[in-house]
Amino acid sequence: MESIPLQAVLDADPRSAFIVDLQDVVDGSPHIRPSHINKSAKSHGSFFEILTDRNAEGVRLRSWVNTVKLAPDSGIGGHVCPGPRGSLWLAYDVNDRWRVVQDATPVVPVFPLDLQTPPGDVVMSTTRAHDEQMTEPTGMDSAALKELLYLTPEAVQLVQGLDKHLEIICGFDWASTSLGNMHTWPVDLIQLVHLMLLDPSPQVLMLGNEHVMMYNVAYAIFAGERHPTMMGQHVFEAWKEAIELNVSIFTFIDSTGCPFIMDDFNISLDRNGYLEEMYLKWTTIALKGPVRGYLCTASEETGRKITERRKALLSRVSEVCRGIRDMSPFWSAVLETLGTNGKDFPFAFVYSRDISQDNVYRLEGLLDSSDPSSILPATIDLEESQECFVPVLREASTALKPVPIRCADGTLPERISDLSELRGPKDRCLEGLACAIKRASDQKTLGILVVGINTRKTFTPVDQAFVGYMVRALGDLATNTYNAQESDRLARQAASQQQTLIQALQSSELEADHMSTKLQRLVKMLEKVDVGLFEFDLDGTLLQANEAFFKLSGHPRGHAPSYSWRDTIHDEHLAEVEQQWRRAFLGEHVNIEMRYKRFNETGVDKEDDFDGTWVSATVVPIMDKTGAVTCVSGCVTDITDQKIRQRDAIKRAEALEKLRRSEMRFHRFAEHALLPIYIYDVDGKLQFCNDAYLELIGGEAEREVATTDGAELIHPDDLPEFWEKWQEAGRQLKSMQHTFRLKREWKGPDGAIGAQWVVSSTYPEIDNEGNISGWVGVLFDVSHLKWAERVQELRMEEAVEAKRQQENFIDMTSHEIRNPLGAVVHCADSILTSLVDLEAVAKGLSADISPAQMRQLLEIYESSFDAVNTIISCSTHQRGIVDDVLTWSKLNSNLLKITPSKVRSGAILQDIRNMFELEAHKVGVSLNVVFDRDGNDSVDAEWVMLDPGRLMQILINLVTNAIKFTREESARQVTVTMGTTVSRPSLDRLPIDFVPSSKKDVPGMQGPEWGDGDFVHLYFIVEDTGCGLSAEEKSRIFSRFSQGSPRTHTKYGGSGLGLFISRELVELQCGEIGFASQSGVGSKFGFFVKARVAQPPEDNSNASALRSGRLSNSATAISQKYSILVVEDNLVNQAVLSKQLRKIGHEVHTASDGNEALKFIQTTKSWRALADTPMGGSFAHDAPRRNSSYQVQLSVILMDVEMPGMDGLTCAAEIRRLQRDGLIEGHLPIIAVSANARVEQVNQAISCGMDDSISKPFRIVDLIPKIERLVG
């Protein structure tokens, strides 16, 4: 247990007690000088009566206390002694030095005389206690008091504030004190009070055994806030902090009978709410007579004493610093001297300015600290340092007066305030002043002194004036010290030069030649050194200089005007250099850093402050014997590299600070980022992670990070691949990105439970030795993406399956429609041919039958001919509907592609004429075609690259509609106009309203299949004189499955897809389509497509790439007889097609599937194998043997695609294999005949070995050109 001070123990005791120092007592003396009085004793006025009581009991008690050696018994004179009024006192010694005296009076209960007090409320009292009856004031007014005290009105007016003071005296009940009512006071006391009240100096009367206080106006001012409460109080109650002092004073007066006089007494009194330092001169005398007491006269000397103390301090500072010739010891001496006055300077520290850097200051010292740098920074930069007090120092460095520094505004460090509690009155100093100590000559700041202000004194203008005087005095001392330091440095330099000169003069004459040689070498060396040497006269004219000076300064060589050196100085430094130059002429040694305008020759870039040459210049005045300056000489040293290094060092420091801040920002970012971030060591142990990482892996925040192993989190199935990638990244020292699953489950939006998928992006941290020290990375939760991918895959599979089923449905529908439709078309063609033959026979028999029979026969012919044409027309219309559905299906699935080929532009119109001329003629429509070559924007493009099939599909739709809607009008005319332009056709050429495009992305024409020719635009106009369109019909004319009106289908037929498909095909070819129509007048449909100019083909025999698909009446006449193999499983179609081909003169052979076709080929001349030649096919042993003279020379094969047994695709592939193996001689042309008309199916047939294809239903006039092209 720590030791507890004796004073603390006594202060906690409720009994009165005090301590006496036995070394200060006089044995048996009746006067006591207590060293300590406890709190209980100070609160009882009766205790002080005992100490000062002149009765026998009081004198005996005080003598007993001062007995050097107490008797060991317990009787009188021993350790217990009776006191006045029946009290008992106990005494004991501690460490033979301190005597403790305590009140040992027994405490007994005393009951009040009135019975109104409840029996349980017992009042504790002592036998020595007495009741102090308080009475009301006597009622004496101010006038009566003045009369009593013999105070005339003139006397009262003489003392300012006396009237108010007399009212306070009247208001106190003096009768309650031992003095009694004022009317009963003796005349001597009245006269004494009279004199005291009129005295201008502070006086106080302490009367009676209670030492009751009465004082004058001046003392009231001295008492401060204690007045008027202390009027009539016991002196020990009013001045509790001075109890020991007053007891000692009273004891001295009583024992000696002499007045007590104390000069320059220093005491701290609480006058204005805080302890205030005071210096007083006291004179205390004892009053004799009927009323005993003391008269104390005081005068305050605080201002004088503090002024003397401060003057003495500054005098000591001046005396101590007088002999110092170096700045660092100077600052230490100032601090040490100021430290001797702990009251006026509770704390102090000083920073001195670095001469080479204006804003950099160095800590010189701190009071009461052996290691100042542990409390304050050793170096600060007033512009960049972040310490709390730096802004105050920066302001003080330029201010004309001291600047306050306070704890309240955060500018005074707490540790400085802590140090103030070690000095002076041990108070905590919370305020101070920052004072700039400036050089007297140029007001350049040499240092900044920060001092605390007196904690027990209000800072007044007098204090402010003292601080200003102190700053100026320290500035003068610092200036002298700085000048002395510079003088010493120059003196040392001069002494060194003088010593060198003396040594040179003392050299012997024998060494003169040798010294001359040395001097010459020295001059040559000085010419070559990098230090520039110069000498100027008083007029500023260069007397001499070495080569380095001219290179550094750029000073003109040879004779130059006076002060030419000014032109070489950088403008920023010119004023300061001129000032230093004048100082040198006054005899001072000058050092300065400056810049020359001339750029140095080291190749340093001109940037920032380095747009010249930085030099350190030293200028020394040269004096004659009389001490007069005759010239100046000196040297300049290039310090540009030093400045650059200094700048680079600052930049590096700034970069390091930025790096530190960046690391702190990253750390804060990592902690608060929503993205999971982690750091693992090389063993896979987690070293750091943020909350987002713990939330992702399902960890707990309080879990020990070091115990987390990354392998524990990964799904076992993904762990081997993860470790493999991790090790590979470690071997190659590169970053790693990997997708894997965690063991933690994840619930998708659809409620499905699955593994949690994450993407890890990790990179290795490499130490200085090139080894991996850890891994840093982030995790991305991609579980929702994986879920979306799974959903998308399912939907994609469903879409693909739906598309496949749709295509199967379309193929089946197309096949089922086209197969019977083909038979219908072939039968119709056969009937038509028979009717033509019947007509010829009938004309030959015209002579043998009657005219009536002839007319009847012709009517039957015409009726049959019309029926056949109707069948063909309906079949063609039905085929068109199927083709439109297929085209719409491709457009709807984005499967329709534009396939360019080389086309002669003029042949397009000719093909249109050939295709529709006969049909138009049948319904009485006049069909005209026009090639528009007029206009400035026309271009002659004979051959172009475009898709002829899609172009013709558009034209066929438009021309078919035009003929269909014109055939029942009175005026029946259809005109097809075509033209070519370089740019988009103008409204003059296409006077129509274009339909807005429905395509967002139009394919370009940049592929190699388009060639590299110039772009051209082909435009077409189909104009008719038909029924026209109404406004309502115009609004939906290009919609899908839509016609002009509901009656359109009934009257004209159609699927409603033609114009919609035409619009889509036009936009696929980078064009636009539109129309202009008026009901009852006619319509004009127009469009344009984009193409490229192409070179003519080398072989122009088949110039037209567009074929109409129809032949003239003479086209059925064969130019050559072909041997054709028809492979068809539908016997009806097989029979009808064979009959048609044979009817026009061709040799036809049939087969029901691929196997029969291969067997038949073995019987033709194309088969080269002998009967016993082994074959890969299963039909080899069944091959018939025929004489070569009866073998068929097969020309072409018409191959159905879908057949039972061996289908057409397999058969074609087998035929091509046999060709490659040499079993079939030459090339057998194969045309695919199928009801499947999709492009994919046609391409599949071509890829299996077929040469061409034709879709069912077709006519013989469409088939024959394909056969001729392949065979011919």
Secondary structure as UniProt FT lines:
FT   HELIX           6..11
FT   STRAND          17..21
FT   TURN            22..24
FT   TURN            27..28
FT   STRAND          36..37
FT   HELIX           39..42
FT   HELIX           45..52
FT   HELIX           56..65
FT   TURN            76..79
FT   STRAND          80..82
FT   HELIX           84..86
FT   STRAND          88..94
FT   TURN            95..97
FT   STRAND          98..103
FT   STRAND          107..110
FT   TURN            115..116
FT   TURN            119..120
FT   STRAND          123..126
FT   TURN            127..128
FT   HELIX           142..148
FT   TURN            149..150
FT   HELIX           153..158
FT   TURN            160..161
FT   HELIX           162..171
FT   HELIX           174..176
FT   TURN            178..179
FT   HELIX           182..184
FT   HELIX           187..198
FT   STRAND          203..207
FT   TURN            208..211
FT   STRAND          212..215
FT   HELIX           217..223
FT   HELIX           224..226
FT   TURN            227..232
FT   HELIX           235..238
FT   HELIX           240..242
FT   HELIX           243..256
FT   STRAND          260..270
FT   STRAND          275..287
FT   STRAND          293..300
FT   HELIX           302..321
FT   TURN            322..323
FT   HELIX           327..338
FT   TURN            339..340
FT   TURN            342..344
FT   STRAND          348..353
FT   TURN            355..356
FT   TURN            358..359
FT   STRAND          360..366
FT   TURN            367..368
FT   HELIX           372..374
FT   STRAND          379..381
FT   TURN            382..384
FT   TURN            388..389
FT   HELIX           390..398
FT   STRAND          403..406
FT   TURN            407..410
FT   HELIX           414..420
FT   TURN            421..422
FT   TURN            424..425
FT   STRAND          431..438
FT   TURN            440..442
FT   STRAND          445..452
FT   TURN            455..456
FT   HELIX           461..505
FT   HELIX           509..511
FT   HELIX           512..528
FT   STRAND          532..537
FT   TURN            538..539
FT   STRAND          542..545
FT   HELIX           547..553
FT   TURN            562..563
FT   HELIX           564..568
FT   HELIX           571..585
FT   TURN            586..587
FT   STRAND          590..596
FT   TURN            608..609
FT   STRAND          613..623
FT   TURN            625..626
FT   STRAND          629..638
FT   HELIX           640..672
FT   STRAND          677..680
FT   TURN            682..683
FT   STRAND          685..689
FT   HELIX           691..697
FT   TURN            701..702
FT   HELIX           705..707
FT   HELIX           710..712
FT   TURN            716..718
FT   HELIX           719..732
FT   STRAND          736..747
FT   TURN            749..750
FT   STRAND          753..766
FT   TURN            768..769
FT   STRAND          772..781
FT   HELIX           783..844
FT   TURN            845..848
FT   HELIX           851..892
FT   TURN            893..894
FT   STRAND          901..904
FT   HELIX           905..922
FT   TURN            923..924
FT   STRAND          926..932
FT   TURN            936..937
FT   STRAND          943..946
FT   HELIX           948..964
FT   TURN            965..968
FT   STRAND          973..981
FT   TURN            987..989
FT   STRAND          993..994
FT   HELIX           1008..1010
FT   STRAND          1015..1024
FT   HELIX           1031..1035
FT   TURN            1036..1038
FT   TURN            1040..1041
FT   HELIX           1046..1052
FT   HELIX           1058..1068
FT   TURN            1069..1070
FT   STRAND          1072..1078
FT   TURN            1079..1081
FT   STRAND          1082..1093
FT   TURN            1101..1102
FT   HELIX           1113..1116
FT   STRAND          1123..1127
FT   HELIX           1131..1143
FT   TURN            1144..1145
FT   STRAND          1147..1151
FT   HELIX           1154..1161
FT   TURN            1162..1163
FT   TURN            1165..1166
FT   TURN            1171..1172
FT   TURN            1178..1179
FT   HELIX           1180..1182
FT   HELIX           1188..1190
FT   STRAND          1196..1200
FT   HELIX           1208..1221
FT   STRAND          1230..1234
FT   HELIX           1239..1247
FT   TURN            1248..1249
FT   STRAND          1252..1255
FT   HELIX           1260..1271
//
